[in-house]
Amino acid sequence: MARKSLSKSALLHETRQLKIYRRYLPSLELKRLQLIAERAKARGQLAETHKAQEELRAYVGRELPMLSNHDVDLPKLVRLEGVALEEQNLLGTLLPVVGKVKITRRPYSFLVRPPWVDTLADKMAEMITLKVTERIQQIRLERLEAAVQKITQRVNLFDKVLIPRTEARIREIRIHLGDAERAAVVRAKIAKKRRFNVAET
């Protein structure tokens, strides 16, 4: 390992570094807290989506018991055509946002199908939208989790490694400079005493 300089210029450099670290740390901590708040919000939204799905399943089970009728071709009733995704830049983290979910209904004759099929088609479209929303919210939460982990590592790097290491280095340089200064004073006194002794003899 290369020996580090213990000079006044090294002290000045380390002092500047410490100021930079201390100035940067609060903004990192604020960013971490904001990301943690967003993560909690994303978890809440995902829980709401799960709850909405459960409520929809309960509604369909309660209000549409005739689903056991196998004469109706249910899987082809509605179809997911596409999902418009947008991206949100939140504190440097790109998060997906559901724009528009396009669902099409297959046309069918009102005379051939039972009347409850309309309600079922609406509820199926609603469930598809909830499933798409849930998947996007999961991706969003995963990205927020990764961002929180990364920023926490950075905060810990500054708080527990860089700042203490720089402070220790500054102490070491100051001790060395103080020792060197005292040694210079002692040498000067010894030299003065020798000159004085030589002058007397």
trRosetta pair geometry for C-beta under 8 A, 3 or more apart (Angstrom, degrees):
i j d omega theta_ij theta_ji phi_ij phi_ji
4 10 6.8 125 158 -151 93 144
4 169 7.4 -54 119 -144 159 114
5 9 7.2 -18 126 74 142 93
5 10 4.1 -175 97 -60 100 137
6 10 6.2 -83 -112 61 13 148
6 172 7.1 -95 -120 131 107 91
6 173 5.2 -174 -151 -121 69 71
6 176 4.1 -37 172 104 135 162
6 177 7.1 -160 154 -50 90 75
7 10 4.8 106 53 5 69 100
7 11 7.1 -122 106 -3 43 87
7 173 7.7 -40 50 -152 21 112
7 177 7.9 92 -152 -85 26 105
8 11 5.3 -49 -150 34 38 116
8 12 6.4 41 150 -21 66 101
8 177 6.6 91 -76 -112 74 138
9 12 5.5 -48 -148 35 35 114
9 13 6.4 38 151 -20 64 104
10 13 5.6 -52 -147 36 33 113
10 14 6.3 30 155 -16 66 106
10 173 5.7 -158 102 -117 106 140
11 14 5.9 -56 -145 39 29 108
11 15 6.2 31 155 -21 64 108
11 170 6.6 90 -143 -136 75 72
11 173 4.5 -178 -83 131 90 142
11 174 6.8 103 -123 -65 128 68
11 177 6.8 -15 -50 -33 146 146
12 15 5.7 -55 -147 35 28 113
12 16 6.5 30 154 -19 63 105
13 16 5.9 -56 -153 35 30 110
13 17 6.5 30 151 -19 64 106
14 17 5.5 -51 -147 36 34 115
14 18 6.3 38 153 -23 65 103
14 166 5.6 170 -169 -162 91 87
14 169 5.1 -144 -136 107 146 117
14 170 5.0 -173 122 -75 129 82
14 173 6.5 163 28 2 149 149
15 18 5.7 -51 -149 33 31 113
15 19 6.7 34 151 -20 63 102
15 170 6.3 96 -74 -113 71 125
16 19 5.7 -53 -153 33 34 112
16 20 6.5 34 150 -19 66 104
17 20 5.6 -55 -151 35 33 112
17 21 6.3 32 153 -18 67 106
17 166 5.4 -145 104 -129 112 139
18 21 5.7 -53 -146 37 32 111
18 22 6.2 26 157 -14 66 109
18 163 6.8 90 -139 -136 78 69
18 166 4.6 178 -80 131 88 134
18 167 6.6 101 -118 -69 131 66
18 170 6.6 -12 -40 -43 147 140
19 22 5.9 -59 -145 42 28 107
19 23 6.1 26 156 -19 65 110
20 23 5.8 -59 -146 38 27 109
20 24 6.1 20 159 -15 65 114
21 24 5.9 -63 -143 41 26 106
21 25 6.2 38 158 -37 64 105
21 158 5.6 172 -165 -154 95 97
21 162 5.2 -164 -124 121 141 120
21 163 5.1 -178 132 -80 138 82
21 166 6.4 166 11 18 152 154
22 25 5.9 -39 -140 17 30 118
22 163 6.7 96 -69 -116 76 120
23 26 7.5 -60 -173 25 30 99
23 27 8.0 14 145 -2 60 109
24 27 6.1 -67 -163 41 45 107
24 28 6.2 43 148 -21 77 109
24 158 6.7 -137 94 -123 103 150
25 28 5.6 -59 -148 37 33 112
25 29 6.2 33 156 -21 69 106
25 155 7.1 94 -152 -140 78 71
25 158 4.8 -175 -96 134 95 140
25 159 6.3 113 -142 -70 127 80
25 163 7.1 5 -62 -54 145 136
26 29 5.5 -54 -145 37 34 113
26 30 6.3 37 155 -21 67 103
27 30 5.6 -49 -146 35 33 113
27 31 6.4 37 153 -20 64 104
28 31 5.7 -54 -149 36 31 112
28 32 6.3 35 151 -22 65 105
28 151 6.5 179 -171 -168 84 91
28 154 5.6 -130 -155 116 134 113
28 155 5.1 175 131 -86 117 79
28 158 6.4 127 46 18 158 149
29 32 5.5 -51 -149 33 32 115
29 33 6.5 32 153 -18 64 104
29 155 5.7 100 -84 -125 67 125
30 33 5.8 -54 -149 36 32 110
30 34 6.4 31 152 -18 65 106
31 34 5.7 -55 -148 37 31 111
31 35 6.3 30 154 -17 65 107
31 91 5.4 148 -150 -166 96 134
31 151 5.7 -134 110 -147 105 143
32 35 5.8 -57 -148 38 29 109
32 36 6.3 31 153 -21 64 106
32 148 6.9 92 -152 -143 73 68
32 151 4.5 -174 -91 128 82 121
32 152 6.0 109 -137 -76 127 62
32 155 5.5 -17 -45 -41 152 142
33 36 5.6 -51 -146 35 32 113
33 37 6.5 34 153 -20 64 103
34 37 5.7 -53 -150 35 32 112
34 38 6.4 31 151 -17 65 105
34 91 5.9 142 99 -59 128 150
35 38 5.5 -52 -145 38 35 112
35 39 6.2 40 152 -24 65 103
35 90 7.8 129 -105 130 75 109
35 91 6.1 -113 -68 70 94 151
35 93 7.2 91 -118 -2 114 146
35 144 6.4 173 -173 -161 87 84
35 147 5.3 -136 -150 117 139 111
35 148 4.9 -178 126 -84 119 77
35 151 5.9 128 27 29 153 151
36 39 5.5 -50 -148 33 32 115
36 40 6.6 34 152 -19 63 102
36 148 5.8 99 -79 -125 66 124
37 40 5.8 -52 -151 34 32 111
37 41 6.4 33 149 -19 64 105
38 41 5.4 -52 -148 37 35 114
38 42 6.2 37 152 -21 67 104
38 90 6.1 129 -134 161 165 147
38 91 8.0 -159 -5 14 152 124
38 144 5.8 -143 110 -133 101 132
39 42 5.6 -51 -147 35 32 112
39 43 6.5 35 152 -20 64 102
39 141 6.9 91 -148 -144 73 70
39 144 4.3 171 -93 142 83 126
39 145 6.5 108 -132 -73 126 55
39 148 5.6 -13 -45 -45 149 141
40 43 5.7 -51 -150 34 32 113
40 44 6.5 35 150 -20 63 104
41 44 5.6 -54 -153 35 33 114
41 45 6.5 32 151 -19 66 104
42 45 5.7 -51 -147 36 34 111
42 46 6.4 35 154 -19 65 105
42 137 6.5 167 -169 -167 85 84
42 140 5.4 -152 -140 118 130 108
42 141 4.6 173 136 -89 126 79
42 144 5.4 160 17 14 156 158
43 46 5.7 -55 -148 37 31 111
43 47 6.4 33 152 -20 65 106
43 141 6.4 98 -74 -124 62 125
44 47 5.7 -54 -149 36 31 112
44 48 6.4 34 152 -21 65 104
45 48 5.6 -51 -150 34 33 113
45 49 6.5 35 151 -20 65 103
45 137 5.6 -145 110 -136 107 131
46 49 5.6 -51 -150 34 34 112
46 50 6.6 37 150 -19 64 102
46 134 6.9 89 -143 -141 77 70
46 137 4.5 170 -88 138 84 129
46 138 6.6 100 -121 -72 129 61
46 141 5.9 -11 -41 -47 145 142
47 50 5.6 -50 -150 35 34 113
47 51 6.3 36 151 -20 65 105
48 51 5.5 -54 -148 37 32 113
48 52 6.3 35 152 -22 66 104
49 52 5.6 -50 -146 34 32 113
49 53 6.5 35 152 -20 63 102
49 130 5.9 158 -166 -163 89 86
49 133 5.5 -157 -125 110 135 110
49 134 4.8 174 138 -86 138 82
49 137 5.9 171 3 20 154 159
50 53 5.8 -55 -153 34 31 112
50 54 6.5 30 151 -17 65 105
50 134 7.1 97 -67 -119 64 121
51 54 5.7 -54 -150 36 33 111
51 55 6.3 33 153 -18 66 106
52 55 5.7 -53 -146 38 31 112
52 56 6.3 33 153 -21 64 106
52 130 5.7 -152 104 -124 115 132
53 56 5.7 -55 -147 36 30 111
53 57 6.4 32 154 -19 65 104
53 127 6.9 86 -130 -135 82 80
53 130 5.1 165 -78 142 88 142
53 131 7.5 91 -105 -69 127 66
53 134 7.1 7 -44 -58 138 141
54 57 5.7 -52 -147 36 31 111
54 58 6.3 32 153 -19 64 106
55 58 5.6 -54 -148 37 31 113
55 59 6.3 35 152 -23 65 105
56 59 5.6 -50 -146 33 32 113
56 60 6.4 30 156 -17 65 104
56 123 6.3 158 -169 -162 102 96
56 126 6.1 -163 -127 111 141 119
56 127 5.7 176 131 -83 147 89
56 130 6.8 -165 6 -4 154 161
57 60 5.9 -55 -147 38 30 108
57 61 6.2 28 155 -17 64 109
57 127 8.0 88 -65 -109 72 124
58 61 5.8 -57 -146 40 29 111
58 62 6.0 20 157 -14 65 113
59 62 5.9 -65 -145 43 26 105
59 63 5.6 -10 172 10 69 118
59 123 7.0 -153 98 -126 116 133
60 63 6.6 -63 -120 52 21 88
60 64 5.1 -36 -163 41 63 117
60 67 7.2 42 165 -42 100 146
60 120 7.5 83 -135 -121 105 75
60 123 5.4 147 -83 154 108 153
61 64 7.5 -29 -65 57 9 74
61 65 7.4 44 -180 -87 45 68
62 65 7.7 -32 -177 -52 15 89
63 119 7.4 -100 128 147 123 144
64 67 5.3 65 133 -39 100 101
64 116 5.9 149 -124 171 95 128
64 119 6.7 -170 -78 103 121 118
64 120 5.8 119 -138 -84 157 96
64 123 7.4 -144 -10 32 148 158
65 68 7.1 -15 162 2 64 104
66 69 5.2 0 170 -9 81 118
66 114 7.0 -96 133 110 148 162
66 116 5.9 105 57 62 133 157
67 74 7.3 42 -151 -81 90 152
67 120 7.2 145 -92 -116 97 133
69 72 5.8 55 104 6 104 102
69 114 7.5 55 82 -3 163 148
72 77 8.0 26 158 -70 103 120
72 113 6.6 77 -121 -137 109 89
72 114 6.8 -75 -70 19 134 104
72 117 6.2 -159 -149 -97 143 116
73 76 5.3 -5 136 37 111 108
73 77 7.2 166 104 -51 68 79
74 77 5.4 -32 -158 -15 45 122
74 120 7.2 -80 -129 152 103 137
74 124 7.6 179 -177 -84 93 148
76 79 7.3 -6 -155 -57 52 105
76 106 5.5 11 146 -10 86 160
77 105 6.8 -25 161 -147 65 79
77 106 6.1 -125 -148 33 23 105
77 108 7.8 -36 -127 -22 73 140
77 117 7.0 -148 -129 -172 131 98
77 120 6.9 -38 167 113 168 104
77 121 5.1 -135 160 -102 117 89
77 124 6.0 89 89 49 122 163
78 103 5.6 12 179 174 112 111
78 104 7.0 164 -156 86 64 40
78 105 5.4 -35 -101 -101 77 64
78 106 7.2 -134 -78 -1 28 80
78 121 5.5 137 -50 -156 110 79
78 124 4.7 162 26 106 133 119
78 125 5.0 -139 -150 -70 160 80
78 128 6.6 -139 117 -13 126 144
79 103 6.9 161 79 -158 38 67
79 104 5.4 -18 61 62 91 87
79 105 8.0 163 18 -94 74 20
79 106 6.9 74 -10 -46 108 92
80 83 7.4 -7 -180 -45 113 92
80 101 7.3 -53 -139 -176 95 96
80 102 7.5 102 -168 83 56 60
80 103 5.8 -37 -103 -104 51 78
80 128 5.4 -163 -71 -178 105 134
80 132 7.2 150 -132 -62 138 128
81 102 4.2 -61 68 111 111 105
81 103 6.5 -178 6 -100 89 20
81 104 5.2 72 -47 -13 120 104
82 101 7.9 -174 97 -153 45 43
82 102 4.7 15 54 44 79 118
83 98 6.8 -64 -170 -139 108 87
83 99 7.6 128 168 48 65 82
83 100 7.6 -179 -154 88 45 46
83 101 5.3 -9 -111 -110 80 70
83 102 7.3 -149 -73 20 35 75
83 132 5.5 -171 -100 -163 137 138
83 136 8.0 -163 170 -57 143 127
84 98 7.8 89 77 -177 63 53
84 99 3.5 -71 107 77 99 124
84 100 4.3 28 33 43 122 80
84 101 7.7 -129 24 -62 74 33
84 102 7.5 75 -20 -21 93 100
85 96 5.4 -33 -165 -157 117 105
85 97 7.0 133 -165 66 64 47
85 98 6.7 -46 -109 -111 64 40
85 99 6.0 -159 -94 0 10 101
85 136 7.2 -172 -117 -116 105 127
86 96 7.5 128 73 -161 43 55
86 97 4.6 -32 72 67 93 102
86 98 7.9 1 25 90 84 6
86 99 4.7 104 -22 -65 100 106
87 94 5.1 -11 -172 -167 121 99
87 95 6.9 139 -160 69 65 39
87 96 6.2 -42 -102 -100 66 48
87 97 6.9 164 -103 14 14 89
88 94 7.4 144 72 -156 42 49
88 95 4.8 -28 64 65 94 95
88 96 7.8 89 17 -177 83 1
88 97 5.1 73 -23 -32 109 124
89 92 7.0 20 -177 -88 93 15
89 93 7.3 145 -158 68 51 37
89 94 5.9 -25 -99 -96 67 65
89 95 7.8 167 -90 19 18 77
90 93 5.2 -32 71 64 81 92
90 95 5.5 8 10 1 117 125
91 147 7.5 114 89 175 109 140
92 147 7.7 153 88 -139 87 122
93 143 5.9 144 176 151 113 106
93 144 6.8 106 139 -96 157 54
93 147 4.2 -27 -89 -89 144 149
94 143 7.3 -89 79 -171 57 151
95 140 4.9 57 -164 -133 104 89
95 143 5.7 -179 -102 85 75 141
95 144 7.1 29 -100 -56 123 90
96 136 5.2 -118 110 -157 118 96
96 139 5.5 16 32 97 129 128
96 140 5.9 -118 54 -69 77 88
96 143 8.0 130 5 1 81 147
97 136 7.3 91 -140 164 14 134
97 140 7.8 71 -77 -89 54 131
98 101 6.6 -10 -177 -46 117 97
98 132 6.5 112 -121 127 133 102
98 133 5.4 -62 -23 -106 162 72
98 136 4.9 159 -56 49 96 167
101 128 7.2 170 162 118 136 94
101 129 4.8 159 73 -116 156 83
101 132 5.3 142 -110 68 133 156
101 133 7.7 -75 -44 -48 141 84
103 125 4.6 147 115 -139 155 97
103 128 5.7 124 -102 82 135 141
103 129 6.9 -83 -29 -56 137 91
105 121 5.5 48 -124 -177 122 134
105 125 7.3 -51 -70 -64 95 127
108 112 6.8 -113 171 67 93 110
108 113 5.1 54 135 -29 129 138
108 117 7.1 -66 83 131 147 148
109 112 4.1 68 77 10 113 106
109 113 6.5 151 79 -2 60 88
110 113 6.5 -65 -133 50 27 94
113 117 4.4 -51 164 17 124 157
114 117 5.6 123 68 -25 70 97
115 118 6.8 -35 180 13 54 107
116 119 5.4 -50 -163 39 60 113
116 120 6.0 63 140 -24 78 104
117 120 5.3 -55 -146 40 36 116
117 121 6.2 42 153 -25 68 101
118 121 5.8 -52 -149 32 29 111
118 122 6.6 30 152 -18 62 103
119 122 5.7 -53 -154 34 33 113
119 123 6.3 27 152 -14 66 108
120 123 5.7 -59 -146 41 32 108
120 124 6.1 34 154 -22 67 106
121 124 5.7 -52 -144 36 30 112
121 125 6.4 32 155 -19 63 105
122 125 5.9 -57 -152 36 28 110
122 126 6.3 29 150 -19 64 108
123 126 5.4 -50 -146 37 34 115
123 127 6.3 37 153 -21 65 103
124 127 5.6 -52 -147 35 32 111
124 128 6.4 35 153 -20 64 102
125 128 5.7 -50 -148 34 32 112
125 129 6.5 33 152 -18 63 105
126 129 5.7 -55 -152 36 31 113
126 130 6.4 31 150 -19 65 106
127 130 5.5 -53 -147 37 34 113
127 131 6.3 37 153 -22 66 104
128 131 5.7 -52 -148 34 31 112
128 132 6.4 30 154 -17 65 104
129 132 5.9 -54 -148 37 30 109
129 133 6.2 31 153 -18 64 109
130 133 5.6 -55 -145 40 31 113
130 134 6.1 37 154 -25 65 105
131 134 5.6 -50 -147 32 29 114
131 135 6.6 30 154 -19 62 103
132 135 5.9 -54 -152 33 31 110
132 136 6.5 26 153 -13 65 107
133 136 5.9 -59 -149 40 31 108
133 137 6.1 31 153 -19 67 109
134 137 5.7 -58 -146 39 29 112
134 138 6.4 33 153 -23 64 103
135 138 5.7 -51 -151 31 31 113
135 139 6.7 31 151 -16 63 102
136 139 5.7 -52 -151 36 35 111
136 140 6.2 39 148 -22 66 106
137 140 5.3 -50 -145 37 34 117
137 141 6.2 36 154 -20 66 104
138 141 5.7 -53 -147 36 31 111
138 142 6.4 33 153 -21 64 104
139 142 5.7 -53 -149 35 31 113
139 143 6.4 29 154 -16 64 106
140 143 6.0 -58 -152 37 28 108
140 144 6.4 26 152 -17 64 108
141 144 5.6 -55 -146 39 32 111
141 145 6.3 39 153 -24 66 103
142 145 5.6 -50 -149 32 31 114
142 146 6.6 29 153 -16 63 104
143 146 5.7 -53 -149 37 33 111
143 147 6.3 34 152 -19 66 106
144 147 5.5 -53 -144 38 33 112
144 148 6.2 35 155 -20 67 104
145 148 5.9 -54 -148 35 28 109
145 149 6.4 28 153 -19 63 107
146 149 5.7 -55 -149 36 31 112
146 150 6.3 30 154 -19 65 107
147 150 5.7 -55 -146 37 31 110
147 151 6.2 22 159 -12 66 108
148 151 6.1 -58 -142 42 28 104
148 152 6.1 31 156 -22 64 110
149 152 5.8 -56 -146 36 27 112
149 153 6.5 30 153 -21 62 104
150 153 5.8 -54 -154 32 31 112
150 154 6.7 30 149 -17 64 104
151 154 5.4 -50 -150 35 38 114
151 155 6.3 41 151 -21 68 101
152 155 5.6 -49 -145 35 33 111
152 156 6.3 32 154 -16 64 107
153 156 5.8 -57 -147 41 29 110
153 157 6.3 37 151 -27 64 104
154 157 5.4 -50 -148 30 32 116
154 158 6.6 24 157 -11 65 103
155 158 6.1 -60 -153 40 30 105
155 159 5.7 13 159 -7 69 119
156 159 5.8 -61 -127 50 28 102
156 160 5.1 -17 -174 21 70 120
156 161 7.3 56 138 -6 67 100
157 160 7.2 -49 -97 52 9 81
157 161 5.2 -43 -159 40 49 124
157 162 6.1 43 147 -15 73 107
158 161 7.3 -14 -47 52 7 80
158 162 5.1 -38 -127 44 44 121
158 163 6.0 52 166 -24 63 103
159 163 6.3 -11 -131 23 24 128
160 163 7.9 40 -13 44 11 95
160 164 6.7 -12 -173 4 32 126
161 164 6.8 -79 -148 44 9 99
161 165 6.0 3 166 -15 56 120
162 165 5.9 -62 -142 40 22 110
162 166 6.1 19 162 -16 63 111
163 166 5.9 -58 -144 38 27 108
163 167 6.3 28 157 -19 64 107
164 167 5.6 -55 -144 38 32 112
164 168 6.3 33 157 -20 66 105
165 168 5.8 -54 -149 36 29 111
165 169 6.4 32 151 -20 64 106
166 169 5.5 -51 -146 36 33 114
166 170 6.4 37 153 -22 65 102
167 170 5.7 -51 -149 33 32 112
167 171 6.5 34 151 -19 64 103
168 171 5.7 -52 -151 35 33 113
168 172 6.3 36 150 -21 65 106
169 172 5.6 -53 -148 35 32 114
169 173 6.4 30 154 -17 65 105
170 173 5.8 -54 -147 37 31 109
170 174 6.2 30 154 -19 65 108
171 174 5.8 -57 -146 38 29 110
171 175 6.3 30 156 -19 65 106
172 175 5.9 -54 -148 35 28 110
172 176 6.3 26 154 -17 63 108
173 176 5.7 -56 -148 39 31 111
173 177 6.1 28 155 -17 67 107
174 177 5.8 -54 -142 39 30 108
174 178 6.1 32 156 -20 64 107
175 178 5.7 -56 -146 38 28 112
175 179 6.2 29 154 -19 64 107
176 179 5.8 -55 -147 37 29 111
176 180 6.2 29 154 -19 64 107
177 180 5.6 -53 -145 38 31 112
177 181 6.2 35 153 -22 64 105
178 181 5.7 -53 -147 35 30 112
178 182 6.4 28 155 -16 64 105
179 182 5.8 -55 -147 39 31 109
179 183 6.2 32 153 -20 65 108
180 183 5.6 -53 -145 37 30 113
180 184 6.4 34 153 -22 63 104
181 184 5.7 -52 -150 33 30 112
181 185 6.6 31 151 -19 63 103
182 185 5.6 -52 -150 34 34 112
182 186 6.4 34 152 -18 66 104
183 186 5.7 -52 -147 37 33 111
183 187 6.2 34 153 -19 65 106
184 187 5.7 -53 -145 38 31 111
184 188 6.3 33 153 -21 64 105
185 188 5.7 -54 -148 35 30 112
185 189 6.4 30 153 -18 64 105
186 189 5.8 -55 -149 36 32 110
186 190 6.3 31 153 -18 66 106
187 190 5.7 -54 -146 38 32 111
187 191 6.2 31 155 -18 66 107
188 191 5.7 -55 -145 38 29 111
188 192 6.2 32 154 -21 64 107
189 192 5.6 -53 -145 36 30 112
189 193 6.2 31 154 -21 64 106
190 193 5.7 -54 -148 36 30 111
190 194 6.4 32 152 -20 64 104
191 194 5.7 -52 -148 35 32 112
191 195 6.4 32 153 -18 64 104
192 195 5.7 -53 -149 37 31 111
192 196 6.2 33 151 -21 64 107
193 196 5.5 -54 -147 37 31 114
193 197 6.2 32 152 -19 65 105
194 197 5.6 -54 -145 38 31 110
194 198 6.1 30 154 -19 66 106
195 198 5.7 -54 -145 38 30 111
195 199 6.2 32 154 -22 64 108
196 199 5.7 -54 -147 35 28 112
196 200 6.6 29 153 -21 62 105
197 200 5.8 -55 -150 32 32 111
197 201 6.7 17 157 -10 64 107
198 201 6.2 -64 -151 40 30 101
